[in-house]
């Protein structure tokens, strides 16, 4: 005799099976599995360069140099952002002919004013961190030019010219030239940078903050660096002129950029503008 079982009864009977004790005399000899965490990181910056040790070892050198150049490029664009976002700080500093507010009282500043030393001290205190940024930009520019010229000198050696230079390496050299141009133009157009440093130097000289010869030389170099237009490109041209055969290497960089631009081998607008420049 067939007995009809409802769906709910059938499901309840199946659920009861999970509660049945199953006695197994076999011991568990399998160890617990360790958890595996996978994180994708596409910003490797040539961390896999040691893999070439089993193949062509000369590519290790290029990968190491390429990695160092990429770090310098990142620092350069950070300095470019500093210049681009620079706003004049010296406008907030009282001048000799202005009425200003100190301790909620209006006072007129004059050369004989008793609190002028305090004003100069506050000026130096407020502008010193900003001047440190300008000093870092100058030192970075000089260091980057030396590094770039060393790479050009290495690649322009008559034995090195016979070897293959990767397209990515040539484009990195082109990015360096673009970075120098961007830093130079930002420095030229930002008059607020020169005004801030002039205000700081005036106050520092009054307080004799810049007293030793090293600091005085650094101050003069920074003043000339900021006051001279196209200073970075001028230093770059002077350094490149001392390298024999640098025109051929720069021609390779230009030809690579033209090839990528004409064939639209770029993705971002910044890459396109770099190829054009």
RAQUI-V528230 format. One line per field, one symbol per residue. phi: phi as a letter, one per 20 degrees, with the letter a starting at -180 (. if undefined). A space follows every 50 residues. Layout:
phi: ???
//
This chain:
phi: .ededfffffffffffffeffdeceffedefffefdddceceeelmfeff fffedeffffffffffffffffffffffffffffefcfeffeefdfddec dclmcfcdebgeffefffffffffffefffffffffffffffffffffff fffffeffffffeedfffffffffffffffffffffffeeffffffffff ffffffelfedffffffffffffffffeflfffffffffffedfnfffff ffffffffffffelebdegffffffff
//
